[in-house]
């Protein structure tokens, strides 16, 4: 088995979070700098986000409404605020 074969065996877990109800999502995102994508720092117990199977602290936000998220927390927050409901967030 060569490098390419073992490289393709990586199992990247993706979780799509669909937030249908208005109000707070229940996720706090943080980014260490403006050159990395934001990650989930907190999932609020009892929130809409807490009911999404597979979602966990440390996952990286990769898309909002199907559009790739740029690095930095502010870009993600702007995209989320503009999206409305249902809100589709893709995490890795």
C-alpha positions, 0 to 999 in steps of 0.5 A: 500500500503506497502513500496515496492509498493510506492518505485516502483512508483518512476518515474526515468527520463532517457534521451538518448543523441545521438550525431552524428556530429563531434565537440563539444557536447555542455555540460559541466560536473562537479562532486563535487568529485571523488565519485559522477557521473558527472552532467550537469553544462551547456548546450551551446545554439545552440549546438548539446546537446541543441537540445535533448528533455528532457536534462537539467542542473543537470542531472547525466551522468550514461552511455557512449555507454551503459557502466556504468560511474564510479564516477568522471569527469575524468573517464567520459571525458575519456570514451567520448573522446574514444567513437567516433560518434555516441556518446550515453550518458545516463542521469538521 
